[in-house]
Amino acid sequence: MRKGKAHGTTDHAAVLVTGSTGTTGSRVASRLVALGHRVSAATRRPTAPDSARSVRFDWHEPSTYAHALHGADRVYLVPPVGDPHPAAVMLPFLHEAREAGVRRAVLLGSSAIPAGGPGVGRVQEALPGLFEEWAVLRPSWFMQNFTGDHVHADGIRTEGVIRTATGTGRVGFVDADDIAAVAVHALTDDRPPNTDLLLTGPEALSHDDIADILTGTTGRPVAHRPLSPGQLRDRLTAAGMPAEFAGMLAELDRAIAAGAEDRVLDTVERVTGRPARSFRRHVEETMRQARTP
């Protein structure tokens, strides 16, 4: 991807950011605003960074699409959370987006799901046929799962325990700030990626490694408790997650145990010009931010 003026563009882009209060969407919206781009921050309960246009948007309410798309020429796509079949709502939206004048789409996918695969894989497969300018971000699992709003983070805070079905499998966990940095380049650089961008952090870690780093960095004991995929599925379902989605997550853990996510790539550095953050640095920075009044 070629960088140029004003973060790779000669003119400021008009970007619709879906999921703009979520883990990556909020970071993408804030970065775009800071760079002077026109941002429509879309969520079911509109709130927006300073200088962003706040719009109501719900994947499951097509009546919200046209207003959200008004004036946008690029869109950042965050699939509906917890939906095992997001293509059913995302593909009609993408057709409407194309008709409304959107020319570049950047999709948040997953390193665990290829084009044509389950879930967001169907959307990923369709994207090149809908837009001449596109990218699919396929990040590994988020570091924020252990420090933000996630079942792992809740377990760490309340019990000092991480429960997974990953065994000793390793993952190239990636910081959401690095994902957002890549997303902004994909949305605004002169030359669109027109490819998948597989994103990892700088090291592959098991959940035992994660527990050790958290213990050493925070001073509070954290342990990894292995479960079977069936036990994990049942636990997630009991916590209120839809059974089909819980089953899919359990199978992804099974794949991690078999080595599917044991890889480290330099995509973040190639796109942004700086190395991806390590998990230890992520935890240290999160702790500093928590102490800042």
N, C-alpha and C positions, 0 to 999 in steps of 0.2 A: 504494500500500500504506500503510495507516494504522499508525502507531507508537503504542504505549501503554505501560503499565507493564511492567517487567521485560522490556525488549526486545520489547514489543508483545504480551505475554501476561499474563494475570492468574494463571495457574498454570504451573508448570514442565512442559514437554513431555517425553515419553519417546520418544526418537528412535533409530532404527536407522540407523547410518551404514555403508553398504557402501563398499568400497575405502578403509577408514579409515587405511591406511598410505600411500595414494597422494597425489598432488600436491594435489588439492582436498579429498579425504576426510579427510586428517590435519588440515588446517586447520579444516575444519568441525567435526570432533569436538572439537578443542581449544577452539574458541570456544564451543561449546555447553556443555562442561564448566565453563569459566570463568564462564559466565552462570548456572550452577546447574541446568541441565537434566539429566535422566537420559539417559545415552548408552550405547547398546550399540555397541561398535566392532567391526565384523565384517570379518574377513580370512581368507584360507586359513591363515595362520600367526598366530594371535591375539597381538597386542600392543595396548596401549591407553594413552591418556593417563591421568594420575592421576584417580581417581574414576569412570572409565568402566568399564562391564562389558565384558569381552573375550569375544567369541564366535567360534567357528570358522564360516566361511561360504564356500561355493564355489558360484558360479553353476551349475557343471556337476554338482553333487551335490545333488539335491533333498532328500536325507535331512538336509541341514544347515539347511534353511529354517525349520522349525517352531521349533527352539530359538532361532535368531537372532531370529525375530519375536516371541518371547514377551514380552508386556508393552509392546510398542511401539505407539504410536498415530500415529507419523509416520516416514517413511523417506526417506533421501537415497540416490539411485540412481546409482551409477557403473557404466556398462556394462563387461562383461568386456573387458580390454585385448587388442587384436589380433584380435578376433572380428568378421568382416565381416557376420555374421548374428546379432546379439545378441538379437533378438526371440525366437528359438527357445527361449532359456532365461529371458529376462526376463519374458515374458508369463505363463508358468505361475507364476513367483514372484509376480507382481503379483496374480494371481487368488487365490493362497494368502494373500497379505498382506491383501487386502480381507476375506477370510473370517476372518482372525485378529484383525481389529479396527483395522487401520491405516486412518486416515481422511484423511491428507494425504500426498501423494507429491511429491517434488521430484527431477526428473530432470536429470542433467548431459548435455546434448546438445552440439550444435555449430552455430556460426553458418553453417557451410557446408552443413548438411543440414536441409532443411525437413521438416515433418510429412509422413509418407508417403514420404519419400525413402529412399535406401539406408541400410543399417546401422541406427543408432539411430532413424532417421526413422519406422520402423514402430512402435516403442515410443512415441515422441512422439505419433503419431496416435491410439494406443489409450488414452493416459492419461486424457483427459477422460471417457471412457465408463466408466472403472473407479473413479474417485475423484471425489467432489464437491469436494474441495479438492486443488489440484495446481498445479504450476508446472514449466515447462521452462526451464532455464538454457541459453542458446545463446551461450557465449562465443566470441570470436574466438580466434586462436591464442595459446598461453601464452607469456609472457615467460620463464618458467622453462625453456622449451625450449633457451634459450641459456645458462642458468646452473645447471641442475639435472642430472637423470638423463635424457638424451635424446641421440639421435644427433647433433644439432647441437652440443650442449654438449660431447660427446666430441670432435667434430671441431675445435672451438675450442681445447680444452685440449691435444690431441695434435698438431695441425697448424696451428692458427691459421686454419682454413678452415671456411666454411659452404657446403654444397653444396645447391642447390635447383633446381627447374624453374620458379621463379616469375618469372624475368626481372626486369623493373623494376616488377612489380606491387607495390602497397602493401597493408599489413595493419594493422588497428587492434589491435595486440598488447595483451593484457590480463594484468595481474598475478593470479596465483592467489589471493593474499590478498584482492583485490577480489572475485573470484568467490565465495570462501568467505564474505565479509561479506554479499553478496547472498543466498547460499544460506541463511544463518542467519536472515535476515529472512523469506525465503520459507517457511521451516520453522516459524517461531515467531510471526510477527505475527498479531494477532487476525484480520485479514481476509486470506484466502489470495489469492495473485495470480490464479490461474485463467487464466493466459495464458503465452505465451512471453516470456522476458526476454532480449533480444539485448544482449550485453555486449561493449564494446570499451574500450580504453584511450583516453587523451586526444588521440592523434595517430596518423595512418596513416603507416607507415614501410615502405620497401622493405628487402630484405635487404642491399642496399648501405648504406642508412642505418644498419641494425643493426650492420654491420661497422664503420662509421665511429665510432659511439657507443662500441662496445666498445674500439676502438683508443684513442680519446681518453680514455676513463674508466680503463681498466686499464693503459694504457701499453704493451700488447703488441699488435703488429700482427695484425689479423684481416681476412681478405678473403672476399668472396662469389664463389664459382665457379659460374656457371650451368651446368646440365645440361639435356638434353632430358627430357621426361617418361619416355621409354623408358629412358634411361640411369639416371634416378633409380629407376625401378621395379626394374631389374636390380641396382642397388647395394644397395637395401634387401633384396631377396630373397637376395642373396649374404651379407648380414649375418645371415640367419636369420629374417627376417620372412616370414610366410605370403604366397605369391605374390598371392593375391586381394586381401589387405589392402594389400600394397605397391602394387599397381596402382591401388587406390582412392586412396591417398595421392598418387600421381603425378598422377592426374586432378584432385585438389584443388589441387595446385600449378599445373596448367595453368589452372584457373579463376582462381586468384590473378593469374596473368600477364595474364589477360583483364580484370581489374578487379573481380572478384566480391567481394573483401574490402576494397575501398578506401572505407571509411566510418568515421565517428566518431560515437558516440551518447553521451548523458548518463545512461544507465540506472543506472550505478553511483552517481552522485551523487544521482539522484532517489530511489533506494531507501535508500541508506545515510546520506545527508546530507553526504557529503564527496566531493571530486573523485577520480576514478581516478588511480592513480599513473602517472607517465611511465616510459618504459623507462630513461632515464638515472638517474632516482631509484631504480628497482628495482636496477640494477647497482651503484650506490653503496651502497645498503643491504645488498646481498648481500656486497659486499666488506667492509663494516664488521663484519657478522656473522662472516665467515670469520676476521677478525683478533681477534675477542673470545675470550679464553680460556674 
